[in-house]
Amino acid sequence: MDYTYTLRDAEAWAAFSGDYNPIHFDLQHVRKMGAEKLSVHGMRAMLDMKRQLSAALLAGEPQQDFYVFSTRLRQPVLCQTPYHLQIAGNGERVTGKLLDSTTQESCFSSKLTSAEPLVLSPGEREYVLTADEVFTQGQQFPGDVSDITQTWGFLDALLFQRLVKSPDMLAMLTSALPELAATTLIEVFSQIPVVQTHHETHFSARLFAADSYFQAAERLYYAILPMLIMGNSHSGFVLRAVVQARLQHQPLMTTAVTLKTWPVAVN
């Protein structure tokens, strides 16, 4: 499968997620970082990877109750650059690579495998999305939530959106970076470059069912776990954020995102 991402792809993902990191939109900002092209969000490019890995897995009629999707992002996915998505494997494990079609360098590599049952962390403060709210988000999602190869990817994207827009996430980040004057994550992104390096999603196989979107939309409970923060202002930080979701009586998904910041300039 061949893909070429454009500014329109970045705009569509930002409109859904709220992630307006200037590395995707501000060419002057990007050039100050030493690059020459805008990049599409790694999360947007991952939507195609998730869909194709799911299609390959479902072709083998998976029998497990839970699966894990994991990705290592190695370099930016540039706009107006041709890429080739390579899928391999069958049964309960499939893998994929997004390759630069010209250099054959890997931008990110992913795998989708069977997993142990999902256990959620107890005692976390929970938020609720109603059926109407989930449905509205599905309408805005840059994909087809009724397609069984994309349903779990939609919920993964929705949880990422909750992270980006969460006051809890902002409070955790600004506690580690008190020198940044920010009232939103977007303001943080504008002051210090932040890139995603890893992504992991542990989810219920019920999301592969044909009517899973409508079942999951009944009422969605989610919680953002305490952020893991490593590093310092001079060398940069590595941040690991986790959000978990459930239905009333059943664990549904956990999404873990690892971010890396540039060193923070202190005036």
Backbone torsions as a table, in degrees:
resi	resn	phi	psi	omega
1	MET	NA	133.8	-178.5
2	ASP	-111.1	140.1	-178.4
3	TYR	-137.8	145.4	169.2
4	THR	-135.0	117.5	-176.2
5	TYR	-91.7	149.0	-176.6
6	THR	-128.5	174.2	175.9
7	LEU	-59.2	-31.2	178.8
8	ARG	-63.0	-37.2	176.6
9	ASP	-63.6	-43.0	178.6
10	ALA	-63.8	-41.4	-180.0
11	GLU	-64.3	-40.7	-179.3
12	ALA	-65.9	-41.4	179.1
13	TRP	-68.5	-41.6	179.9
14	ALA	-63.8	-38.2	178.8
15	ALA	-62.9	-34.8	178.9
16	PHE	-79.8	-46.5	-169.7
17	SER	-88.9	-26.0	-172.4
18	GLY	85.7	6.3	-177.9
19	ASP	-90.0	93.2	178.8
20	TYR	-104.5	40.3	175.6
21	ASN	-52.3	126.1	-175.5
22	PRO	-63.4	-14.2	177.3
23	ILE	-65.1	-14.6	179.1
24	HIS	-99.4	-10.3	-171.6
25	PHE	-133.2	-22.2	-172.9
26	ASP	-111.3	100.9	-175.6
27	LEU	-64.6	-37.0	178.5
28	GLN	-63.3	-41.3	176.8
29	HIS	-61.3	-42.8	-178.7
30	VAL	-65.1	-41.2	-179.3
31	ARG	-66.1	-31.4	175.4
32	LYS	-65.0	-24.9	178.4
33	MET	-86.3	-4.5	177.1
34	GLY	98.6	9.9	178.8
35	ALA	-109.4	168.7	-175.9
36	GLU	-117.7	-10.6	-177.7
37	LYS	-131.0	153.1	170.2
38	LEU	-70.6	155.8	177.5
39	SER	-121.3	150.5	172.8
40	VAL	-82.6	154.9	178.5
41	HIS	-58.6	137.9	174.8
42	GLY	-58.2	-36.4	178.8
43	MET	-63.9	-34.7	178.0
44	ARG	-68.5	-46.1	179.1
45	ALA	-63.7	-32.2	179.0
46	MET	-65.3	-24.7	178.8
47	LEU	-58.5	-40.6	179.2
48	ASP	-69.7	-38.8	177.0
49	MET	-62.9	-46.4	-179.5
50	LYS	-60.2	-42.8	-178.8
51	ARG	-63.7	-45.1	-177.5
52	GLN	-72.2	-37.1	175.8
53	LEU	-65.0	-40.5	179.2
54	SER	-63.9	-42.1	178.7
55	ALA	-61.1	-41.6	179.2
56	ALA	-66.7	-40.3	179.8
57	LEU	-67.1	-43.9	-177.8
58	LEU	-68.4	-22.5	176.6
59	ALA	-64.0	-23.4	179.2
60	GLY	-98.0	11.5	179.3
61	GLU	51.2	70.7	-178.0
62	PRO	-61.1	144.7	-176.1
63	GLN	-113.8	-2.8	-175.2
64	GLN	-83.3	163.2	-177.4
65	ASP	-93.8	-20.3	-178.6
66	PHE	-141.4	152.0	-179.6
67	TYR	-138.3	157.5	175.5
68	VAL	-125.0	129.1	170.8
69	PHE	-106.4	130.5	177.9
70	SER	-137.3	144.2	-177.9
71	THR	-138.1	140.9	168.7
72	ARG	-114.1	119.2	-179.8
73	LEU	-92.8	117.7	-171.7
74	ARG	-97.9	-35.0	179.2
75	GLN	-156.5	160.8	-175.6
76	PRO	-62.5	149.6	172.8
77	VAL	-94.5	106.9	-170.9
78	LEU	-80.8	146.7	174.5
79	CYS	-72.5	153.4	178.2
80	GLN	56.3	37.2	178.9
81	THR	-132.6	128.9	-178.1
82	PRO	-74.9	136.7	178.9
83	TYR	-129.8	154.6	176.3
84	HIS	-121.4	128.2	178.4
85	LEU	-97.8	118.5	-175.0
86	GLN	-108.5	122.8	-178.2
87	ILE	-116.1	138.7	179.1
88	ALA	-143.1	159.5	175.3
89	GLY	100.6	172.4	178.3
90	ASN	-160.9	-176.4	179.2
91	GLY	67.8	-126.0	-175.1
92	GLU	-100.6	13.1	178.6
93	ARG	-149.3	121.8	174.4
94	VAL	-130.8	149.1	-178.0
95	THR	-129.1	160.2	179.9
96	GLY	-150.5	153.8	174.7
97	LYS	-136.1	138.5	171.0
98	LEU	-100.7	113.9	-173.0
99	LEU	-110.3	139.3	169.4
100	ASP	-64.7	121.4	-174.0
101	SER	-64.8	-24.7	-178.7
102	THR	-86.3	-48.3	-174.5
103	THR	-95.6	-16.0	-175.2
104	GLN	65.1	15.0	175.0
105	GLU	-76.3	144.6	-178.6
106	SER	-86.4	124.9	175.2
107	CYS	-82.3	-44.3	172.1
108	PHE	-155.4	154.7	179.6
109	SER	-124.5	144.3	-174.3
110	SER	-138.7	162.1	172.1
111	LYS	-147.8	152.1	177.4
112	LEU	-129.7	116.1	-173.2
113	THR	-135.8	159.9	173.5
114	SER	-66.6	154.9	-173.1
115	ALA	-146.5	169.0	174.8
116	GLU	-69.7	161.6	176.6
117	PRO	-55.2	146.7	-178.6
118	LEU	-82.4	128.6	176.9
119	VAL	-119.6	122.1	-178.2
120	LEU	-87.1	152.5	177.0
121	SER	-72.7	131.8	-177.2
122	PRO	-81.9	159.5	169.0
123	GLY	75.9	11.3	179.6
124	GLU	-86.0	147.9	177.1
125	ARG	-65.4	126.3	-175.3
126	GLU	-107.4	149.6	172.1
127	TYR	-116.4	162.9	-176.5
128	VAL	-129.2	136.4	168.7
129	LEU	-111.2	128.3	179.6
130	THR	-78.0	171.4	178.3
131	ALA	-58.4	-43.3	-178.9
132	ASP	-65.1	-38.8	-179.9
133	GLU	-67.2	-41.5	177.6
134	VAL	-64.6	-42.9	-179.9
135	PHE	-61.8	-42.8	179.0
136	THR	-61.6	-42.9	177.5
137	GLN	-64.1	-36.4	177.3
138	GLY	-63.0	-33.6	177.8
139	GLN	-67.0	-28.7	-177.2
140	GLN	-93.1	-10.7	-177.7
141	PHE	-65.7	134.5	179.0
142	PRO	-79.0	62.4	-179.0
143	GLY	-177.3	-167.8	-177.4
144	ASP	-117.5	102.0	-175.1
145	VAL	-69.3	-18.1	179.1
146	SER	-81.9	-10.1	176.7
147	ASP	-79.8	122.5	-174.6
148	ILE	-64.6	-15.9	174.7
149	THR	-83.1	-7.2	-177.3
150	GLN	-120.2	-9.8	-174.5
151	THR	-61.1	-49.5	-179.0
152	TRP	-68.0	-31.1	176.4
153	GLY	-64.8	-34.9	175.3
154	PHE	-63.9	-47.4	-179.1
155	LEU	-66.0	-35.6	174.1
156	ASP	-60.8	-45.6	178.5
157	ALA	-64.8	-36.9	179.2
158	LEU	-65.2	-40.3	177.3
159	LEU	-67.5	-37.4	174.9
160	PHE	-61.2	-42.3	177.7
161	GLN	-59.3	-41.5	178.7
162	ARG	-62.5	-36.9	176.7
163	LEU	-63.1	-50.3	-175.7
164	VAL	-61.5	-37.1	-175.4
165	LYS	-92.5	-1.2	-172.5
166	SER	-77.4	129.2	171.3
167	PRO	-61.5	-30.9	178.5
168	ASP	-62.7	-44.6	179.1
169	MET	-61.7	-44.5	179.2
170	LEU	-62.1	-42.8	-179.4
171	ALA	-63.1	-41.8	178.3
172	MET	-63.1	-41.7	-176.9
173	LEU	-70.0	-44.4	-178.9
174	THR	-71.2	-22.0	174.7
175	SER	-68.8	-31.7	177.1
176	ALA	-81.8	-27.3	-177.5
177	LEU	-124.6	67.4	-176.2
178	PRO	-65.3	-17.0	179.7
179	GLU	-74.1	-12.2	178.0
180	LEU	-90.2	126.0	176.0
181	ALA	-93.7	100.0	-174.2
182	ALA	-143.1	140.6	175.8
183	THR	-111.0	-7.1	175.2
184	THR	-141.8	162.1	176.0
185	LEU	-65.2	-31.0	179.7
186	ILE	-62.9	-37.3	176.3
187	GLU	-66.8	-35.1	174.7
188	VAL	-62.0	-47.3	-179.3
189	PHE	-59.8	-33.7	-178.2
190	SER	-75.1	-19.4	-177.8
191	GLN	-97.7	-25.6	-178.0
192	ILE	-146.1	129.5	178.6
193	PRO	-61.8	131.9	178.6
194	VAL	-130.0	127.6	178.3
195	VAL	-127.0	150.7	177.2
196	GLN	-89.7	135.8	-178.7
197	THR	-114.2	-28.8	-179.5
198	HIS	-143.9	153.5	176.6
199	HIS	-147.2	133.6	179.0
200	GLU	-139.2	133.7	-179.8
201	THR	-131.1	122.1	177.9
202	HIS	-109.1	119.8	-170.5
203	PHE	-142.9	161.1	179.4
204	SER	-78.3	138.9	179.2
205	ALA	-68.3	-11.4	176.7
206	ARG	-61.6	-19.9	178.6
207	LEU	-73.8	-7.0	173.0
208	PHE	-89.0	-4.4	-179.2
209	ALA	-77.1	151.4	-173.4
210	ALA	-61.1	-33.0	-177.6
211	ASP	-106.5	20.1	-172.9
212	SER	-64.3	-34.4	-177.9
213	TYR	-60.6	-43.7	-177.1
214	PHE	-74.1	-32.5	174.4
215	GLN	-66.8	-46.3	-177.8
216	ALA	-65.5	-25.4	-176.2
217	ALA	-77.9	-4.5	-178.3
218	GLU	-55.6	-49.6	176.2
219	ARG	-171.4	126.6	-175.3
220	LEU	-115.8	122.2	178.2
221	TYR	-103.5	133.6	178.5
222	TYR	-140.6	155.1	-179.8
223	ALA	-141.6	142.2	177.0
224	ILE	-101.7	122.5	-176.4
225	LEU	-83.0	160.9	177.9
226	PRO	-56.6	135.5	-177.3
227	MET	-75.7	139.8	172.3
228	LEU	-91.0	123.7	-175.4
229	ILE	-124.3	125.0	178.8
230	MET	-130.2	147.9	177.5
231	GLY	108.4	-163.3	-179.9
232	ASN	-153.5	174.2	-175.5
233	SER	-64.0	-30.8	-174.8
234	HIS	-79.1	-35.4	-178.8
235	SER	-102.5	-11.2	-176.7
236	GLY	100.1	163.1	-178.0
237	PHE	-113.2	151.0	166.4
238	VAL	-112.9	126.0	-175.0
239	LEU	-120.5	132.8	176.6
240	ARG	-122.0	117.2	-178.5
241	ALA	-115.0	139.4	-177.9
242	VAL	-130.2	134.8	173.8
243	VAL	-127.5	137.1	-178.1
244	GLN	-121.4	152.1	-177.1
245	ALA	-139.9	151.2	178.5
246	ARG	-147.6	161.0	163.4
247	LEU	-88.9	-171.8	-172.8
248	GLN	-58.6	-42.7	-176.2
249	HIS	-126.2	15.7	-173.1
250	GLN	-144.0	127.4	172.7
251	PRO	-60.8	139.7	-176.1
252	LEU	-117.4	-45.1	-173.2
253	MET	-166.8	146.7	162.2
254	THR	-125.2	139.4	177.2
255	THR	-122.7	124.8	179.0
256	ALA	-116.6	127.6	-177.4
257	VAL	-121.1	128.1	175.6
258	THR	-108.2	126.6	-178.4
259	LEU	-119.4	150.3	176.2
260	LYS	-126.0	134.1	177.5
261	THR	-104.8	156.3	169.2
262	TRP	-74.3	164.8	171.2
263	PRO	-55.8	146.3	-178.4
264	VAL	-93.4	122.7	178.1
265	ALA	-75.9	122.9	179.9
266	VAL	-106.3	118.9	-178.6
267	ASN	-81.1	NA	NA
